[in-house]
Structure formats: structure tokens, C-alpha cells
Amino acid sequence: MKSCSFIIAAEQKARVTYDNILRYADDPDVKDAIRFLREREIVHYQRFGEGLRILTDRLDSRNFYAFNPSFDTKRR
């Protein structure tokens, strides 16, 4: 689960990097290529987010400790 969050963060960081490059680029061909890459990062971010939501929805809370608050309670 943690690795999914890191992947999503990396996609978001790449998008910000492309935004910064676009601020300084003068060549229209370079700008077009950077825009394409930025759009691709946005789609990746959305797909990884959807995958993470699907994964968390399908986990069985009785068997997965991260979603089961009773896991950390003492048994009597």
C-alpha cells in the first residue's frame, strides 16, 4: 500500500516538474513534447489513484490489519 502512495507522489512530482519546464521553454516543439509528457503523468496519477481505491475497497478488513482497529487491542 505504501508503495502505491509513493508512485502516486512521483507522478505528481513529475507533473510539477513539467509545469516548471513549460514556464521557461521558448521552442514550440519542445513545449508540445513537454505538454504531452505532462498529460501522460496526469493520466498515470489518475489510474494509480483508481487502482489504489479499488484495492482498498476489495481488502477484507477482518484479515488486513491496517484497516482493522481491533488488531491492536488486547484480547481477553
C-alpha positions as a Markdown table, in Angstrom:
| # | Residue | x | y | z |
|---|---|---|---|---|
| 1 | Met | 0.0 | 0.0 | 0.0 |
| 2 | Lys | 2.8 | 2.4 | 0.9 |
| 3 | Ser | 4.5 | 1.8 | -2.5 |
| 4 | Cys | 1.3 | 2.9 | -4.3 |
| 5 | Ser | 1.3 | 6.2 | -2.4 |
| 6 | Phe | 5.0 | 6.7 | -3.4 |
| 7 | Ile | 4.1 | 6.0 | -7.0 |
| 8 | Ile | 1.3 | 8.5 | -7.0 |
| 9 | Ala | 3.5 | 11.1 | -5.3 |
| 10 | Ala | 6.2 | 10.5 | -8.0 |
| 11 | Glu | 3.7 | 11.1 | -10.8 |
| 12 | Gln | 2.5 | 14.3 | -9.1 |
| 13 | Lys | 6.1 | 15.5 | -8.7 |
| 14 | Ala | 6.8 | 14.8 | -12.4 |
| 15 | Arg | 3.8 | 16.8 | -13.4 |
| 16 | Val | 5.0 | 19.8 | -11.4 |
| 17 | Thr | 8.5 | 19.4 | -13.0 |
| 18 | Tyr | 6.9 | 19.6 | -16.4 |
| 19 | Asp | 4.9 | 22.6 | -15.4 |
| 20 | Asn | 8.2 | 24.3 | -14.3 |
| 21 | Ile | 9.9 | 23.4 | -17.6 |
| 22 | Leu | 7.0 | 24.9 | -19.6 |
| 23 | Arg | 7.5 | 28.2 | -17.8 |
| 24 | Tyr | 11.0 | 28.5 | -19.3 |
| 25 | Ala | 10.7 | 26.8 | -22.6 |
| 26 | Asp | 10.6 | 29.0 | -25.7 |
| 27 | Asp | 10.6 | 26.5 | -28.5 |
| 28 | Pro | 7.1 | 25.5 | -29.6 |
| 29 | Asp | 8.2 | 21.9 | -30.4 |
| 30 | Val | 9.8 | 21.4 | -27.0 |
| 31 | Lys | 6.7 | 22.8 | -25.3 |
| 32 | Asp | 4.4 | 20.4 | -27.3 |
| 33 | Ala | 6.6 | 17.5 | -26.2 |
| 34 | Ile | 6.6 | 18.6 | -22.6 |
| 35 | Arg | 2.8 | 19.1 | -22.6 |
| 36 | Phe | 2.3 | 15.6 | -23.9 |
| 37 | Leu | 4.5 | 14.2 | -21.2 |
| 38 | Arg | 2.7 | 16.2 | -18.6 |
| 39 | Glu | -0.7 | 15.0 | -19.8 |
| 40 | Arg | 0.6 | 11.4 | -19.6 |
| 41 | Glu | 1.7 | 12.0 | -16.0 |
| 42 | Ile | -1.8 | 13.3 | -15.2 |
| 43 | Val | -3.4 | 10.1 | -16.6 |
| 44 | His | -0.9 | 7.9 | -14.7 |
| 45 | Tyr | -1.7 | 9.7 | -11.5 |
| 46 | Gln | -5.4 | 9.2 | -12.1 |
| 47 | Arg | -5.0 | 5.5 | -12.9 |
| 48 | Phe | -2.8 | 4.8 | -9.9 |
| 49 | Gly | -5.3 | 6.6 | -7.7 |
| 50 | Glu | -8.2 | 4.5 | -9.2 |
| 51 | Gly | -6.2 | 1.3 | -8.6 |
| 52 | Leu | -5.4 | 2.2 | -5.0 |
| 53 | Arg | -9.1 | 2.9 | -4.4 |
| 54 | Ile | -10.1 | -0.4 | -5.9 |
| 55 | Leu | -7.5 | -2.2 | -3.9 |
| 56 | Thr | -8.6 | -0.7 | -0.6 |
| 57 | Asp | -12.3 | -1.3 | -1.4 |
| 58 | Arg | -11.6 | -5.0 | -2.0 |
| 59 | Leu | -9.5 | -5.7 | 1.0 |
| 60 | Asp | -11.2 | -7.8 | 3.7 |
| 61 | Ser | -11.0 | -5.7 | 6.8 |
| 62 | Arg | -11.2 | -8.8 | 9.0 |
| 63 | Asn | -7.9 | -10.1 | 7.6 |
| 64 | Phe | -5.9 | -6.9 | 6.9 |
| 65 | Tyr | -4.6 | -5.3 | 10.0 |
| 66 | Ala | -4.2 | -1.8 | 8.5 |
| 67 | Phe | -7.9 | -1.4 | 8.2 |
| 68 | Asn | -8.9 | -3.2 | 11.4 |
| 69 | Pro | -8.6 | -1.1 | 14.5 |
| 70 | Ser | -9.3 | -4.1 | 16.7 |
| 71 | Phe | -6.0 | -5.6 | 15.6 |
| 72 | Asp | -4.1 | -3.6 | 18.1 |
| 73 | Thr | -6.4 | -4.1 | 21.1 |
| 74 | Lys | -5.5 | -6.7 | 23.7 |
| 75 | Arg | -7.5 | -9.9 | 23.6 |
| 76 | Arg | -9.0 | -11.2 | 26.9 |
